[in-house]
Structure formats: structure tokens, C-alpha cells
């Protein structure tokens, strides 16, 4: 056989010029030179493709580092709260507020992030998020009282709000269409990684004194934000944001680095120019006044949306809320409390069991990364929401009926792990992917920020009410309620989330122009049978 991409002649000889001294040199040297050129072009294209993929992958990884901060806080607080409660003598209500306030406060960061990302850029908004979170983490580490601890939580929440909304937007704007789903899922991978690190940190430092253990646990959260500083020297600004600033040549240079087909660069740049309406915005005289006018116009448009934008907002805001009101943060934050209800009493054993939860959540996100651009968004959402519904109902039934025996403990651990696994397979990452894809360029940052606000508010409400609701209707009864909400999310996905796989960001806008495109998802329409096929394949 010949080399890949290099044809052979009829006698099985390679179409390459082997040099003047080779007696088997082909006589049709011009054809041989042409074959050599083809081979060189092929090798060059492969080298460019590999280089581009590595570059975009590095950008996605560095942009996702802020998500580690959110995940670590969620994971570490589930164990640290046991020691904080003993050290600072806080009440159950203060415990709920301490856990849930970060999600509520993060909405201010998300709202501010929409504006800052349009003003100073996606890249520097990520830097701002890291600095603010780091400040909060330092305050929490040295907090002598509950009040000072809350100030640190406030700062950390603002930083997390900034980071949560900007990372998916940035990654979606720099990613090639064929890999956008997988790459935009990276923030969810890093959230899961952060949760796992938080659980491991709980277990590792649980042997320290009560006064020291929780402070060390929280201090470790400072480390990821340090690496973000190094990332700023590597990652570029979003090409779509550069176009919005009329920095066209800079945008083109970024597209050259992130698109492996050189012929596609100018076509994609032209699409972005049309979407951003750069021509009309560049004709205005006063850039500052124009920027203020655009900011007002964005919010005016979202408050009085067109039918197409209304459909986008329903899909984006709805899926963000369903991601949280199905109880995932309650499951993660209060996994020690849940397992204690099942019958585990020793703190060290509780924290060890939560590590299994973190491992499940992290491993199953890899399934979503591998499949999201192959099978699409909707099949993963179906598998996720249906699986979560079954697991939440089963967990509620187990905690209510099975009691605190060995079987009940085993089933409770299994269903908690299965629930977070199904979450990670679908609605966990796909929620952020869809929200970053569906909005038009001029609205994307602030509309995504609005979705992140819904996500954080729902997270905070669930986290701050879980203990109180559980005291009123039992822990098992609370999970039965979550199961009912999860069942509603299946219907929401079926009716109101279109398939966006394989479409450019500019093409996705067209899906929402009509009721049929929105409900059906255009050419990417999938049905429940696709999800069944996916389960069979797995």
C-alpha cells in the first residue's frame, strides 16, 4: 500500500521523486511533482487542523477555570459547614443562609457580567471574576465571626456570578461549529471537578482541629484563581466581541487561529459582520454615546421582545431554572445531611461517602462531552431528565420507607450518585450550551447573564430552604417534590428546546423565527426514540 494521500502508479510504485540516482524514478516527473504537492498540502492541512484544535482546546480549558471556583465552593461547603457550625455556634437558619447566600449574591455578578463583558470584553471579565472571588476567599479564610464570613461569601458570590455567565459565552464565540457543544460543556466539567476537589478537601482536612479545618478547606479555593492570571497571556479575545468593537482585523486574526479551514475564515467573518450589523454601528460619530444607546436598546428589546426573542428567552431562561429547581444543589450541598438521614452518623464516613458522589458527577460529564456533538442536545436532555426523575423518586421513596438499615444506606448512596450522574449526562452541561448558542450576537452576553441570574436565584432558593422544607415534610418528601418538578422538565425539553447541533450561531437564530422551527428544531429535530436509541447504545 502507498502512503495516505499519495497515489501509486500501476506497478505499485509511489508517485514521489526519489532523486536522480534512483533507477526507478518515474519518467512523468511533472505528475510526480503534482502528487508531491498534493501530499504536502494534505500534510499542511493536517498540521493546521491539529494546531487549531489544540489552540481552541487550550482556550476552552483556561476560560473554564473560573468554574472550578463555583464547584469547589459547592463541594467544600457541604463538609466545612459541619465544622463552621461547631466552631462559630451558628443556628440552623444561619447555616441555610450561609450556604444559599452565595447563589443569591452571584446574580449581581451575573447581571454586572453582561455589561462588563460588552464593555471591557469577555477575556477581562473572566479576569475580574477571578480577582473578586479571590478577595472573598481570603476574607472567609480569616473570618473571626459569622458576620465577617458573610462578607467573604458576598464577594465570592459576585466573583462566581461573573465567571459563571461569561465562560460559556466566550467558549461558544471562539469554538468551531462542529465542536461547539463539547467545548461549551467544559465549564460544567470544571464545576464537577471543583465539587470533587471540594469533597476530597473536606475528607483530607477533617482530621484538623475544628477551628482550623474549615479555614484550610476554604483557603484551598484560592489556588485555581491564581492560574487564571497565567491564562490571560494565552487566550485571545472573542472574535465576535472584537467585531462589535469594529476591530475587524483583530477578529480575523483570531478566526485564523480557531478555524482549521482557511477558506472558511472570511465566510465566517462575513456572517459575524452581518449579525453584529457592524457597518451601521461604525457609521455613528460618537462611540461613547453609541455604546450607551446600544446598552439601553438591548434591555429595551429584552423587556419588549419580538416573537423570536420571546421564544429564545423562554427556552434559555426556562432551561436555566429547571437545571436548579430539580434540586441538584440541594443534593450536593446537603449530601452529608441526606446520607445522615439514611443512617450514616460518623462525620468522617459521611465525608468519605460524599467523595463517591463527586466522582460520579465528574465521570458522567465525560459521557456528555463525547456525545453532545454526535447525538445532539435533545437526546441527552431526555436521558438526563427522565433518569433524574426516576432517581429522585426512588431516593425519596427510600428515605421515607426503607428506614436506616444497611440496605437503605446502600440504596440512598446509589440513588444520590445516579441522580448526579444523570444530571451530568444532560441538563448540567447542555443547559449552558443551549443558553450560549440561541441568542443573537448583539444580545448574547446580557441575555446569557439573565439566564444565569435565573439559575443562581433558583439555586439560592433551593439551598436556603432545603433544611426548613425537610423539617416540615421530611427529607424523603422533599425529594418526591423534586421528582415531580423533574417530570415537568421532561415536557419542557420536548416542547420548548430545539435541536441546535451542527448549526452555526448565526443559523440557530433562524430556528426561532417561526413557531414550527422553535418547537421542532428544524432539520435537527429529534424525538423520544433518539433517546431510547442512545440508552441502548450505552
Secondary structure, 3 states (H helix, E strand, C coil): CCCCCCCECCCCCECCCCCCCCCCCCCCHHHHHHHHHHHHHHHHHHHHHHHHHHHHHHHHHHHCHHHHHHHHHHHHHHHHHHHHHHHHCCCHHHHHHHHHHHHHHHHHHHHHHHHHHHHCCHHHHHHHHHHHHHHHHHHHHCCCCHHHHHHHHHHHHHHHHHHHHHHHHHHHHHCCHHHHHHHHCHHHHHHHHHHHHHHHHHHHHCCCCHHHHHHHHHHHHHHHHHHHHHHCCCCCCCHHHHHHCCCHHHHHHHHHHHCCCHHHHHHHHHHHHHHHCHHHHHCCCCHHHHHHHHHHHHHHHHHCCCHHHHHHHHHHHHHHHHHHHCCHHHHHHCHHHHHHHHCCCCHHHHHHHHHHHHHHHHHHHHHHHHHCCCCCHHHHHHHHHHHHHHHHHHHHHHHHHHCCCHHHHHHHHHHHHHHHHHHHHCHHHHHHHHHHHHCCHHHHHHHHHHHHHHHHHHHHHHHHHHHHHHHHHHHHHHHHHHHHHHHHHHHHHHHHCCCCCCCCHHHHHHHCCCHHHHHHCHHHCCCHHHHHHHHHHC
